Amino acid sequence: MTRCLRMSLPVLILFSGLLSVTSCGRGPGVDSDGDGLSDLQELLFGTGSSISDTDNDGVPDGRDDDPLSGDPQIRLTASPAFENEDGDRCVIVGFRVLDGRGFGLGNAKVSVSWELGALGEVTTDDTGSGRLTACSPHKAETVLKAESQNLGGRVDKIKASIDLSFKHLAVPGVNTEPDQGAGPANGHVKVTALQRTCNGALRPFEGASVFVDAGTGSVPFQTTGPAGVVEFFDSSLVSSYDVTVGAPGHRYVTYLGISGASVSVVLDPLDVVASDAASGFGQIEGLVSGFLGEGGLEPLPSSSSLIGDDRIAVAIVSTAINGRPLSSMSMGSVLEKPGDGGVPGNMPLCLYSDPVQALKDNACKYAVFTLSDVPAGQHLVFALGGTVADPLTTISDPYKIDFRPLALGIARVNVKPGQVNEADILMNIDLSSQEEDAVQMYLGNLPTDYKTGAPMPNALAMPVIDTGGEGFIFVSINGDYNREGFQNPIEIKFPDPDDPVLKNLGLRITNLAVGLAGRASYKSGDPPGISTPVRPGVEAGDTVHLDSPSAWLELPELLEPAVVPPDRPLDTVSPDLFTGEIRWRPVSNPVSPDLYILRLNYLTSAVENRWLVDGEGKFGTLGGPRSHALWEFFVPPDRSSVTLPVFPEGFPTPYLGNPEPTTSDSRSPHFFDADTIEVELSAYVLGADGKPFDYSSDFEYNDVNMHCTVVSQESVPVRMGKQVAR
């Protein structure tokens, strides 16, 4: 039968095509796997309609003289290199031993070797699949060889090899390392799914579903194996295609309208708050010291009372911003729930008038902090220490904060899920301003708010340092612009990059001057709508001008779902139901953006402000509601709408809803139902710091932070329609 099929396949193809025309009045029909055979022909020949190469011999079934009988083979895949906890670079190699028809040869033994030493033996499972992690201290390239014997059938021994590279770590984005310069797709697309390890490195994500779509519906989705890599071969993947990568319990990522041959995506866990270890989240608690000069710096000046005009010593504690854009920074994202005294749990303070006596009395022994719902893994935790004046005014309007940074402390913490993880932080990095090395920042000419027709009323200076891969740390929160008597410039002090504390931590810092323009606060909470200019690569003594209209970017105006009018409670939902269609008015002032990023989030209540209580016993807030990403879309600048993709049968549907709806007994002024999500749209002007923007040929995810000139953002809560799942 096999010989007959080999000899007559072209004739059978022609005959079956003619048969379908004469008997059904139509052509050969749908070709689901794009191999040159219609699904009807696949049924007649016994080949697979979802597998383009049934016998896995490298020849598509439609061009194969014998599609049902090939030689056994070893299929090898290799992940990008990643760093392990020992600092070595590793590659995960996936194995699959197949028979001549492409079925796995279960429990086959595979011997492997390479030039760097012995690797041992790989035992496959009952599907013929196995894996091996190969590590090397050298940033080298090598060849891994694999061999399997005694398989039965007509071949006694099979061999395969694959090139391994430890030179380049994976970088999320389009045509990035290790595939930089890969060029356009040309019918072949490689997609890599990544996840963050405990030390912050990126490693392969096994079990991610990947769907590519060029509008033809001909490309079946795939699931990543141990190497985290899938490859698609289809003639439709040429000029422009969309790709979605996702997995249950993780944020989905979609790139729209790209043409590069390689895409790398990081899948982060959903920010679901839970207390058990299975949730993947824990707490960090500890003591902040250095208020009294214990770290070798001058003691922070302070008052012995919260009441009065004197400044008090305070610290703001947070984890470094990692895996999310700088435009997400706000008072609502910084502050934790307050303790019994009404002060946020991550704002320890120390009250004293005499630092010498306070040191003798151990007066700051209660300067403790709590960080809740921190994802498991290694984090940089920092304490930004300084003085604050009139804290009650700050509590009533966070934009009017009068904070003067003086010291910084940084520690590494390995967070274990479901546990309280202890970490003490010593503030021993000098931030006391010296005129000769301070950065002078000018703020003004804020963008016009399309809702009111007036300039946005508030601005903050929120400079940060990039730690070189472990996240961003802010070194000031300056609200001078929003208080009476403001005069430019604002003085910013960045840490000395040669500070021994930073050196001992192995941090190589880059300074970014960041501004923020926002709407007027609503009952002490900051509403949506911000414009955020970023100036990377700032050095001591520089002057940064954010005081011209060209420094800012107008807000994107959402048309569907419609935005909420001004002066409404911060949990007011759009009058539109969410149907999966998002439209906006293109941003053009003062320039058009290079990229839009659309995020579908769920919302939790802002931090409660227990110093503000209304007549119904409801608290005010510190900052606005918190956004937690569910799905992220990268959108080219020539588009002004997004329609959620329709996934093929079997593709896991992304979660759209609120897993943490507000409870009925909450005293928060913000209530979010289980069917409420947030549509958030950001417009980015990129190309800063000398890196041209190139969405399809060389676009790194971190470009939205490190190479951003300005980003503006608008958002609106919306209730889900019943038929949104696609």
C-alpha positions as CSV (number, residue, x, y, z in Angstrom):
1,M,0.0,0.0,0.0
2,T,2.9,2.4,0.8
3,R,4.6,1.7,-2.5
4,C,1.3,2.3,-4.3
5,L,0.8,5.6,-2.6
6,R,4.4,6.7,-3.3
7,M,3.9,6.0,-7.0
8,S,0.5,7.5,-7.6
9,L,0.2,10.4,-5.1
10,P,0.2,13.2,-7.7
11,V,-2.5,11.3,-9.7
12,L,-4.6,10.8,-6.5
13,I,-4.3,14.5,-5.7
14,L,-5.5,15.5,-9.2
15,F,-8.3,12.9,-9.1
16,S,-9.6,13.9,-5.7
17,G,-9.6,17.5,-6.7
18,L,-11.6,16.7,-9.9
19,L,-13.9,14.5,-7.8
20,S,-14.7,17.3,-5.4
21,V,-15.4,19.6,-8.3
22,T,-17.7,17.3,-10.2
23,S,-19.6,15.8,-7.2
24,C,-19.9,18.9,-4.9
25,G,-19.5,21.8,-7.2
26,R,-16.4,23.2,-5.4
27,G,-12.6,23.1,-5.4
28,P,-10.3,21.0,-3.3
29,G,-11.4,22.8,-0.1
30,V,-9.9,24.0,3.1
31,D,-6.2,23.2,3.7
32,S,-6.0,23.6,7.5
33,D,-2.3,22.8,8.0
34,G,-1.1,24.6,4.8
35,D,0.7,21.5,3.5
36,G,-0.8,21.5,-0.1
37,L,-3.4,18.9,0.6
38,S,-7.0,19.8,1.4
39,D,-8.6,18.4,4.5
40,L,-10.6,16.0,2.3
41,Q,-7.4,14.7,0.7
42,E,-5.8,14.3,4.1
43,L,-8.8,12.1,5.1
44,L,-8.5,10.0,1.9
45,F,-4.7,9.5,2.3
46,G,-4.6,9.0,6.1
47,T,-2.4,12.0,6.7
48,G,-3.2,14.5,9.4
49,S,-5.2,17.7,8.6
50,S,-3.5,19.5,11.5
51,I,0.0,18.3,10.8
52,S,1.8,19.6,7.7
53,D,4.4,16.9,7.7
54,T,2.9,13.6,9.0
55,D,6.0,11.6,8.8
56,N,8.3,14.4,10.1
57,D,10.8,14.0,7.3
58,G,11.0,17.7,6.6
59,V,8.9,17.6,3.5
60,P,5.2,18.9,3.6
61,D,2.7,16.2,2.9
62,G,1.6,17.8,-0.4
63,R,5.2,17.6,-1.8
64,D,6.1,14.2,-0.2
65,D,6.1,11.1,-2.4
66,D,5.6,9.0,0.7
67,P,4.0,11.1,3.5
68,L,3.2,8.2,5.7
69,S,6.6,6.5,6.0
70,G,9.8,8.2,6.9
71,D,12.8,7.3,8.9
72,P,12.8,7.5,12.7
73,Q,14.4,10.7,13.9
74,I,15.4,12.8,16.9
75,R,13.9,16.3,17.0
76,L,15.9,18.8,19.0
77,T,14.9,22.3,20.2
78,A,17.1,24.7,22.2
79,S,16.0,27.6,24.4
80,P,17.8,30.9,24.5
81,A,20.5,31.1,27.1
82,F,19.5,32.1,30.7
83,E,21.5,32.6,33.9
84,N,21.1,30.1,36.8
85,E,21.5,30.9,40.5
86,D,25.2,30.1,40.3
87,G,25.8,32.7,37.6
88,D,26.4,30.1,34.8
89,R,24.5,30.3,31.5
90,C,22.2,27.5,30.7
91,V,20.2,26.2,27.7
92,I,17.3,23.8,27.9
93,V,17.3,21.3,25.1
94,G,14.1,19.5,24.3
95,F,14.2,16.0,22.7
96,R,11.5,14.1,20.8
97,V,12.2,10.6,19.4
98,L,9.7,9.9,16.5
99,D,9.0,6.9,14.4
100,G,8.6,7.1,10.6
101,R,5.0,8.3,10.9
102,G,5.7,11.0,13.4
103,F,4.5,9.2,16.5
104,G,6.6,9.4,19.6
105,L,8.8,6.4,20.5
106,G,8.1,6.2,24.2
107,N,10.8,5.7,26.8
108,A,13.6,5.7,24.2
109,K,17.1,6.4,25.6
110,V,19.1,9.2,24.0
111,S,22.9,9.7,24.6
112,V,24.2,13.2,24.3
113,S,27.6,14.8,24.1
114,W,29.3,18.1,23.4
115,E,32.8,19.6,23.5
116,L,32.4,21.0,27.0
117,G,32.3,17.7,28.8
118,A,30.0,14.7,29.6
119,L,26.2,15.3,29.8
120,G,24.9,11.9,30.6
121,E,21.9,10.2,29.2
122,V,18.3,11.4,28.5
123,T,15.3,9.1,29.1
124,T,12.2,10.1,27.3
125,D,8.6,9.7,28.5
126,D,5.9,7.6,27.0
127,T,5.4,10.3,24.2
128,G,9.0,10.1,23.2
129,S,9.8,13.5,24.8
130,G,12.6,14.4,27.1
131,R,14.8,17.4,28.1
132,L,18.2,18.3,29.3
133,T,19.6,21.4,30.9
134,A,23.1,22.2,29.7
135,C,25.1,24.8,31.5
136,S,28.4,26.5,31.0
137,P,30.5,29.2,32.7
138,H,31.6,30.3,29.3
139,K,29.8,32.7,26.9
140,A,30.6,30.3,24.0
141,E,29.0,28.5,21.1
142,T,29.0,24.7,20.8
143,V,27.3,21.8,19.1
144,L,25.3,19.2,21.1
145,K,25.0,15.8,19.5
146,A,22.3,13.2,20.2
147,E,22.1,9.5,19.4
148,S,19.5,6.8,19.9
149,Q,20.0,3.0,19.2
150,N,17.9,-0.2,19.1
151,L,14.7,1.5,18.0
152,G,13.5,-1.5,16.0
153,G,12.3,-1.2,12.4
154,R,14.5,-0.5,9.4
155,V,17.0,1.8,11.1
156,D,19.2,0.7,14.0
157,K,20.7,4.1,15.0
158,I,19.6,7.7,14.5
159,K,21.6,10.8,15.1
160,A,20.9,14.5,15.4
161,S,22.7,17.7,16.4
162,I,21.9,21.3,17.3
163,D,23.9,24.5,17.7
164,L,23.9,25.9,21.2
165,S,24.9,29.5,22.1
166,F,25.6,30.9,25.5
167,K,26.6,34.3,24.2
168,H,23.3,36.2,24.4
169,L,20.5,36.1,26.9
170,A,17.0,36.4,25.7
171,V,15.5,39.9,25.4
172,P,11.7,40.3,25.2
173,G,10.6,42.0,22.0
174,V,10.7,41.6,18.2
175,N,14.0,40.4,16.5
176,T,15.9,40.8,19.7
177,E,18.7,38.7,21.2
178,P,19.6,35.9,20.5
179,D,17.8,36.5,17.1
180,Q,18.8,40.1,16.5
181,G,18.9,40.9,12.8
182,A,16.6,38.0,11.9
183,G,14.8,40.2,9.4
184,P,11.2,39.8,8.1
185,A,9.2,36.6,8.6
186,N,9.1,35.4,5.0
187,G,6.8,32.5,5.9
188,H,8.7,31.5,9.0
189,V,8.1,32.8,12.5
190,K,9.8,31.8,15.8
191,V,8.1,32.6,19.1
192,T,9.8,32.3,22.5
193,A,7.8,32.4,25.7
194,L,9.8,33.4,28.8
195,Q,9.2,33.7,32.6
196,R,11.1,35.4,35.4
197,T,13.2,33.3,37.8
198,C,13.9,33.9,41.5
199,N,17.0,35.9,40.6
200,G,15.2,38.1,38.1
201,A,16.6,36.3,35.0
202,L,14.4,35.1,32.2
203,R,14.1,31.4,31.4
204,P,11.9,29.3,29.0
205,F,8.2,29.0,29.8
206,E,6.9,25.5,29.0
207,G,3.2,25.1,28.3
208,A,2.4,28.6,26.8
209,S,-0.1,28.7,24.0
210,V,0.9,30.6,20.9
211,F,-1.4,31.8,18.2
212,V,-0.2,33.6,15.0
213,D,-2.7,35.1,12.6
214,A,-2.2,36.8,9.3
215,G,-5.9,37.0,8.6
216,T,-6.1,33.7,6.7
217,G,-7.1,31.5,9.6
218,S,-4.7,28.8,8.2
219,V,-2.1,28.6,11.0
220,P,-3.0,26.2,13.9
221,F,-1.9,27.3,17.4
222,Q,1.0,25.6,19.2
223,T,2.1,25.0,22.7
224,T,5.7,25.6,23.9
225,G,7.8,22.6,25.0
226,P,10.7,22.6,27.5
227,A,12.7,25.0,25.4
228,G,9.8,27.6,25.4
229,V,10.1,27.9,21.6
230,V,7.6,27.2,18.8
231,E,8.1,27.8,15.1
232,F,5.4,28.4,12.4
233,F,5.8,27.8,8.7
234,D,3.1,29.3,6.6
235,S,3.1,31.4,3.4
236,S,0.7,33.9,4.9
237,L,3.3,35.0,7.5
238,V,5.0,37.6,5.4
239,S,4.1,41.3,5.5
240,S,2.1,41.6,8.7
241,Y,0.7,39.3,11.3
242,D,-0.5,39.2,14.9
243,V,0.8,36.9,17.7
244,T,-0.8,36.2,21.1
245,V,1.0,34.3,23.8
246,G,-0.7,33.2,27.0
247,A,-1.2,30.6,29.7
248,P,-3.7,30.1,32.5
249,G,-2.9,32.2,35.6
250,H,-0.7,34.6,33.6
251,R,-1.0,37.9,31.7
252,Y,-1.6,37.5,28.0
253,V,0.5,39.4,25.5
254,T,-0.5,40.3,21.9
255,Y,1.7,42.0,19.3
256,L,-0.4,43.4,16.4
257,G,0.9,44.2,12.9
258,I,4.5,43.0,13.2
259,S,6.6,41.4,10.4
260,G,9.7,40.3,12.2
261,A,10.8,36.6,12.1
262,S,11.3,36.3,15.9
263,V,9.2,37.3,18.8
264,S,10.0,36.9,22.5
265,V,7.4,37.4,25.2
266,V,7.5,37.4,29.0
267,L,4.5,35.9,30.8
268,D,4.1,37.2,34.3
269,P,1.7,35.7,36.9
270,L,-1.5,37.5,37.4
271,D,-1.5,39.9,40.4
272,V,-4.1,37.9,42.3
273,V,-3.9,38.7,46.0
274,A,-4.1,35.6,48.2
275,S,-2.5,34.5,51.4
276,D,-1.7,30.9,50.7
277,A,1.6,29.6,49.3
278,A,-0.1,28.4,46.1
279,S,-0.8,32.0,45.2
280,G,2.8,32.7,44.5
281,F,2.8,35.9,46.7
282,G,4.3,36.7,50.1
283,Q,4.9,39.6,52.4
284,I,8.0,41.5,53.4
285,E,8.4,43.0,56.8
286,G,11.4,44.7,58.5
287,L,13.0,47.6,60.2
288,V,14.4,50.7,58.5
289,S,17.4,52.2,60.2
290,G,19.7,55.1,59.3
291,F,17.4,57.9,60.6
292,L,19.9,58.7,63.4
293,G,23.1,58.3,61.3
294,E,23.6,54.6,61.9
295,G,24.6,54.2,58.2
296,G,27.4,56.7,58.4
297,L,25.4,59.6,57.0
298,E,24.2,62.7,58.8
299,P,21.1,62.1,61.0
300,L,17.8,63.1,59.3
301,P,16.4,66.2,61.0
302,S,13.0,65.5,62.6
303,S,10.4,66.8,65.0
304,S,9.0,64.9,68.0
305,S,5.4,65.6,66.9
306,L,3.2,65.1,63.9
307,I,1.4,68.3,64.8
308,G,3.0,71.6,63.9
309,D,5.2,73.2,61.2
310,D,8.4,71.2,61.9
311,R,9.6,68.5,59.4
312,I,9.6,64.9,60.5
313,A,11.8,62.0,59.4
314,V,10.1,59.5,57.2
315,A,11.0,56.7,54.7
316,I,9.0,55.4,51.8
317,V,9.6,51.6,51.3
318,S,8.9,49.8,48.0
319,T,10.1,47.0,45.7
320,A,11.9,48.1,42.6
321,I,9.5,48.6,39.6
322,N,10.1,45.6,37.4
323,G,8.1,44.2,34.5
324,R,5.8,47.2,34.2
325,P,6.2,50.6,32.6
326,L,7.2,53.8,34.4
327,S,3.9,55.3,33.4
328,S,2.2,53.1,35.9
329,M,3.8,55.1,38.8
330,S,1.4,57.0,41.0
331,M,0.8,57.6,44.6
332,G,-1.8,54.8,44.5
333,S,0.8,52.4,43.3
334,V,3.4,53.4,45.9
335,L,1.5,53.5,49.2
336,E,0.4,50.5,51.3
337,K,-2.6,50.1,53.5
338,P,-2.3,52.1,56.7
339,G,-1.7,50.6,60.1
340,D,-3.5,51.5,63.4
341,G,-2.2,55.0,63.3
342,G,-3.5,55.8,59.8
343,V,0.0,56.0,58.3
344,P,0.6,53.8,55.3
345,G,2.3,50.5,56.2
346,N,5.4,51.2,54.0
347,M,6.0,54.7,55.4
348,P,7.9,54.2,58.7
349,L,8.7,57.4,60.5
350,C,10.9,58.4,63.4
351,L,9.9,61.3,65.7
352,Y,12.6,63.0,67.8
353,S,14.2,66.4,68.5
354,D,17.7,65.3,69.5
355,P,19.2,62.5,67.4
356,V,21.9,61.8,69.9
357,Q,19.4,61.2,72.7
358,A,17.1,59.3,70.3
359,L,20.0,57.0,69.5
360,K,20.6,56.3,73.2
361,D,16.8,55.7,73.7
362,N,16.6,53.5,70.7
363,A,13.8,55.8,69.6
364,C,13.4,54.4,66.1
365,K,12.9,50.8,67.1
366,Y,9.3,51.0,65.8
367,A,10.3,52.3,62.3
368,V,9.0,49.1,60.7
369,F,7.4,48.5,57.3
370,T,5.1,46.0,55.6
371,L,4.9,45.2,51.9
372,S,2.0,43.0,51.0
373,D,1.3,40.8,48.0
374,V,4.8,40.7,46.7
375,P,5.4,38.1,43.9
376,A,7.6,35.2,44.9
377,G,11.3,35.5,43.8
378,Q,14.2,37.8,44.3
379,H,13.5,41.6,44.6
380,L,15.3,44.8,45.3
381,V,13.7,46.5,48.2
382,F,14.5,50.1,48.9
383,A,13.9,52.7,51.6
384,L,13.9,56.3,50.4
385,G,14.5,58.4,53.5
386,G,14.0,62.1,54.0
387,T,11.8,64.7,55.7
388,V,8.2,65.7,55.2
389,A,6.4,68.8,56.2
390,D,2.7,69.1,57.1
391,P,1.8,65.4,56.7
392,L,-1.9,66.1,57.1
393,T,-1.9,68.2,54.0
394,T,-0.1,65.4,52.1
395,I,-2.7,62.9,53.3
396,S,-5.6,65.2,52.1
397,D,-3.9,65.7,48.7
398,P,-0.9,63.5,47.8
399,Y,0.0,65.8,44.9
400,K,1.0,68.5,47.5
401,I,3.6,66.3,49.2
402,D,6.5,68.3,50.6
403,F,9.2,65.6,50.8
404,R,12.9,66.2,50.8
405,P,15.0,63.0,50.1
406,L,18.2,62.7,52.0
407,A,19.2,59.0,52.1
408,L,18.6,55.7,50.3
409,G,18.9,52.1,51.5
410,I,18.7,49.0,49.2
411,A,18.5,45.3,50.1
412,R,17.9,42.1,48.2
413,V,15.1,39.9,49.4
414,N,14.2,36.4,48.2
415,V,10.4,36.3,48.8
416,K,8.9,32.9,49.5
417,P,5.2,32.5,48.8
418,G,2.7,32.4,51.6
419,Q,5.3,33.6,54.1
420,V,6.3,36.7,56.0
421,N,9.8,37.4,54.7
422,E,12.0,39.5,56.9
423,A,14.3,42.2,55.6
424,D,15.9,45.1,57.4
425,I,17.1,48.1,55.4
426,L,19.9,50.4,56.3
427,M,19.8,53.9,54.7
428,N,23.4,54.5,53.8
429,I,23.4,56.0,50.3
430,D,23.8,59.8,50.3
431,L,21.0,61.8,48.6
432,S,21.7,65.1,50.4
433,S,21.7,67.7,47.7
434,Q,25.0,69.4,46.6
435,E,24.6,72.3,44.2
436,E,27.4,71.2,42.0
437,D,26.1,67.7,41.3
438,A,22.3,68.2,41.6
439,V,20.2,67.9,38.4
440,Q,18.1,71.0,37.8
441,M,14.6,70.1,36.5
442,Y,12.1,72.7,35.1
443,L,8.4,71.9,35.1
444,G,5.6,73.9,33.3
445,N,3.3,74.3,30.3
446,L,1.4,71.1,31.2
447,P,-0.8,69.6,28.4
448,T,-4.4,70.5,28.0
449,D,-7.0,68.0,29.3
450,Y,-9.6,67.3,26.6
451,K,-12.2,66.7,29.3
452,T,-12.0,70.3,30.7
453,G,-10.3,72.3,28.0
454,A,-7.8,73.6,30.6
455,P,-4.2,72.7,31.3
456,M,-3.7,69.7,33.7
457,P,-3.4,71.2,37.2
458,N,-0.8,69.0,38.8
459,A,2.7,67.9,38.2
460,L,5.2,65.8,40.1
461,A,8.9,65.2,39.6
462,M,9.6,61.5,40.1
463,P,13.2,60.7,39.1
464,V,14.3,57.1,39.1
465,I,17.4,55.0,38.7
466,D,17.6,51.9,36.5
467,T,19.5,49.2,38.4
468,G,20.6,47.3,35.3
469,G,17.9,44.6,35.1
470,E,16.5,44.4,38.6
471,G,14.0,47.2,38.3
472,F,13.6,51.0,38.8
473,I,14.0,52.8,42.1
474,F,12.6,56.3,42.6
475,V,14.9,58.7,44.4
476,S,12.4,61.6,44.9
477,I,8.7,62.4,45.0
478,N,8.5,66.1,44.5
479,G,5.2,68.1,44.6
480,D,6.7,71.6,44.7
481,Y,4.9,72.5,41.5
482,N,1.5,72.1,43.2
483,R,2.1,74.3,46.2
484,E,1.9,78.1,46.4
485,G,5.1,80.0,45.7
486,F,6.6,77.4,43.3
487,Q,9.6,78.6,41.4
488,N,11.7,76.6,38.9
489,P,14.0,74.7,39.0
490,I,13.5,71.6,41.1
491,E,16.7,70.2,42.5
492,I,17.2,66.5,42.1
493,K,20.1,64.5,43.7
494,F,20.9,61.1,42.1
495,P,23.2,58.6,43.9
496,D,26.8,58.6,43.1
497,P,27.3,55.6,40.6
498,D,30.6,54.8,42.4
499,D,29.0,54.7,45.8
500,P,30.5,51.6,47.5
501,V,27.1,50.4,48.7
502,L,25.9,50.2,45.0
503,K,29.2,48.6,44.0
504,N,28.9,45.9,46.7
505,L,25.3,45.2,45.5
506,G,26.7,44.8,41.9
507,L,24.4,47.5,40.6
508,R,25.3,49.6,37.6
509,I,22.8,52.5,37.6
510,T,21.4,54.8,34.9
511,N,19.6,57.9,35.9
512,L,16.2,58.9,34.4
513,A,14.5,62.2,35.0
514,V,10.8,61.6,35.1
515,G,7.9,64.1,35.3
516,L,4.2,63.6,35.6
517,A,1.2,65.8,34.8
518,G,-2.1,64.7,36.2
519,R,-5.7,65.7,36.8
520,A,-6.9,67.3,40.0
521,S,-7.3,64.9,42.9
522,Y,-10.7,63.6,43.8
523,K,-11.3,63.2,47.6
524,S,-7.5,62.8,48.0
525,G,-7.2,60.2,45.2
526,D,-5.5,60.7,41.9
527,P,-7.8,60.0,39.0
528,P,-6.8,58.4,35.6
529,G,-5.1,60.5,32.9
530,I,-1.4,61.3,33.1
531,S,1.3,62.6,30.7
532,T,4.8,61.4,31.6
533,P,8.0,62.7,30.0
534,V,11.2,60.7,30.5
535,R,14.8,61.8,30.0
536,P,17.2,58.8,30.3
537,G,20.9,59.1,30.7
538,V,20.9,62.2,33.0
539,E,24.2,62.9,34.7
540,A,25.2,65.1,37.7
541,G,25.0,68.8,37.0
542,D,22.6,68.4,34.0
543,T,19.6,70.6,33.3
544,V,16.3,69.0,32.2
545,H,13.6,71.1,30.7
546,L,10.1,69.8,31.0
547,D,8.6,73.3,30.8
548,S,7.7,73.6,27.2
549,P,4.6,72.3,25.4
550,S,6.7,70.0,23.3
551,A,7.9,68.1,26.4
552,W,4.5,66.7,27.0
553,L,2.0,64.6,25.0
554,E,-1.8,65.0,25.0
555,L,-3.9,62.2,26.5
556,P,-5.4,59.6,24.2
557,E,-9.2,60.1,24.1
558,L,-11.1,56.8,24.4
559,L,-14.2,56.7,22.2
560,E,-15.3,53.2,22.9
561,P,-15.8,52.4,25.7
562,A,-16.6,56.1,26.5
563,V,-14.7,57.8,29.2
564,V,-16.3,59.1,32.4
565,P,-17.0,62.8,32.8
566,P,-14.7,64.8,35.3
567,D,-15.5,65.1,39.0
568,R,-17.0,61.7,39.3
569,P,-16.1,59.0,41.9
570,L,-13.0,57.1,40.8
571,D,-15.0,53.8,40.6
572,T,-17.5,55.2,38.1
573,V,-17.8,52.9,35.2
574,S,-18.2,53.8,31.5
575,P,-21.8,54.1,30.2
576,D,-20.8,51.6,27.5
577,L,-20.6,47.8,28.1
578,F,-17.3,46.2,27.0
579,T,-17.9,44.2,23.9
580,G,-14.3,43.6,22.9
581,E,-14.0,46.7,20.7
582,I,-11.7,49.5,21.7
583,R,-11.6,52.8,19.7
584,W,-9.7,56.0,20.3
585,R,-9.0,59.4,18.7
586,P,-5.4,59.3,17.3
587,V,-2.9,61.3,19.4
588,S,-1.3,64.1,17.4
589,N,-0.2,67.0,19.8
590,P,2.6,67.9,19.7
591,V,3.6,64.8,17.8
592,S,2.1,61.5,16.8
593,P,3.2,58.5,18.9
594,D,5.4,55.7,17.7
595,L,3.4,53.0,19.5
596,Y,0.2,52.4,21.5
597,I,0.0,49.9,24.3
598,L,-3.5,48.8,25.3
599,R,-3.9,47.0,28.6
600,L,-6.9,45.3,30.0
601,N,-6.7,45.3,33.8
602,Y,-8.7,44.6,36.9
603,L,-8.9,47.2,39.6
604,T,-8.6,47.1,43.4
605,S,-9.4,49.9,45.8
606,A,-6.9,52.6,46.5
607,V,-5.1,52.7,49.8
608,E,-7.5,53.8,52.6
609,N,-6.9,57.3,54.1
610,R,-8.1,56.9,57.7
611,W,-7.5,60.6,58.4
612,L,-10.4,61.4,56.0
613,V,-13.8,59.9,56.9
614,D,-17.1,61.1,55.3
615,G,-20.5,61.2,57.0
616,E,-21.3,57.6,56.1
617,G,-18.1,56.3,57.7
618,K,-16.3,55.7,54.4
619,F,-12.6,56.5,54.3
620,G,-10.9,58.7,51.8
621,T,-8.0,57.4,49.7
622,L,-4.3,57.9,49.2
623,G,-3.8,57.8,45.4
624,G,-6.2,56.2,43.0
625,P,-7.4,52.6,42.4
626,R,-4.6,50.1,41.6
627,S,-4.5,48.5,38.2
628,H,-3.5,44.8,37.7
629,A,-2.7,43.8,34.1
630,L,-4.6,40.9,32.5
631,W,-3.8,41.3,28.9
632,E,-1.4,43.6,27.1
633,F,-1.6,44.7,23.4
634,F,1.2,46.3,21.4
635,V,-0.4,48.4,18.6
636,P,1.3,50.1,15.6
637,P,0.7,53.9,15.4
638,D,-1.4,53.8,12.3
639,R,-4.2,52.0,14.1
640,S,-6.8,53.7,16.3
641,S,-8.9,50.6,17.2
642,V,-8.4,47.1,18.5
643,T,-10.8,44.1,18.3
644,L,-10.1,41.2,20.6
645,P,-8.9,38.3,18.6
646,V,-11.0,35.2,17.9
647,F,-9.0,32.2,19.0
648,P,-9.2,28.8,17.4
649,E,-10.9,25.9,19.3
650,G,-8.8,24.6,22.1
651,F,-6.8,27.8,22.7
652,P,-7.0,28.7,26.4
653,T,-9.2,31.8,26.8
654,P,-7.6,34.7,28.7
655,Y,-9.3,35.7,32.0
656,L,-11.2,38.9,31.8
657,G,-12.9,39.9,35.0
658,N,-12.0,41.0,38.6
659,P,-10.8,38.1,40.8
660,E,-10.8,40.4,43.8
661,P,-14.2,42.2,43.8
662,T,-14.7,44.7,46.6
663,T,-16.5,43.1,49.6
664,S,-19.7,44.5,51.0
665,D,-18.1,45.2,54.4
666,S,-15.3,47.3,53.0
667,R,-15.0,50.9,54.1
668,S,-13.2,51.9,50.9
669,P,-15.0,54.5,48.8
670,H,-14.2,52.4,45.7
671,F,-16.3,49.4,44.8
672,F,-15.4,47.1,41.9
673,D,-17.6,44.2,40.9
674,A,-16.5,40.9,39.6
675,D,-17.5,41.9,36.0
676,T,-15.6,45.2,36.0
677,I,-12.3,45.6,34.2
678,E,-10.3,48.6,33.2
679,V,-9.4,49.6,29.6
680,E,-6.1,51.5,29.8
681,L,-4.5,53.1,26.7
682,S,-1.0,54.5,26.6
683,A,0.6,56.5,23.7
684,Y,4.5,56.3,23.5
685,V,6.9,58.6,21.7
686,L,10.1,56.5,21.5
687,G,13.6,56.9,20.1
688,A,15.2,58.5,23.2
689,D,18.9,58.1,24.1
690,G,20.0,57.5,20.5
691,K,18.0,54.2,19.8
692,P,15.7,54.6,16.8
693,F,12.3,53.1,17.1
694,D,11.8,50.0,14.9
695,Y,8.7,48.0,15.8
696,S,9.2,45.1,13.4
697,S,13.0,44.8,13.1
698,D,14.5,45.6,16.5
699,F,12.0,46.5,19.2
700,E,12.8,45.6,22.8
701,Y,10.1,45.6,25.5
702,N,12.2,47.8,27.7
703,D,12.3,50.4,25.0
704,V,9.1,51.8,26.5
705,N,11.1,52.7,29.6
706,M,14.7,53.2,28.6
707,H,14.1,54.8,25.2
708,C,10.9,56.7,25.8
709,T,10.7,60.5,25.3
710,V,7.1,60.8,26.7
711,V,4.1,58.7,27.3
712,S,0.5,59.7,28.0
713,Q,-2.2,57.4,29.4
714,E,-6.0,57.4,29.8
715,S,-8.2,54.7,31.3
716,V,-11.8,53.9,32.2
717,P,-13.5,51.2,34.2
718,V,-16.1,49.3,32.2
719,R,-18.5,46.4,32.8
720,M,-18.2,43.3,30.7
721,G,-20.8,42.4,28.2
722,K,-22.0,38.8,28.3
723,Q,-20.5,37.8,24.9
724,V,-16.9,39.1,25.3
725,A,-15.1,35.8,25.5
726,R,-13.6,35.2,22.0
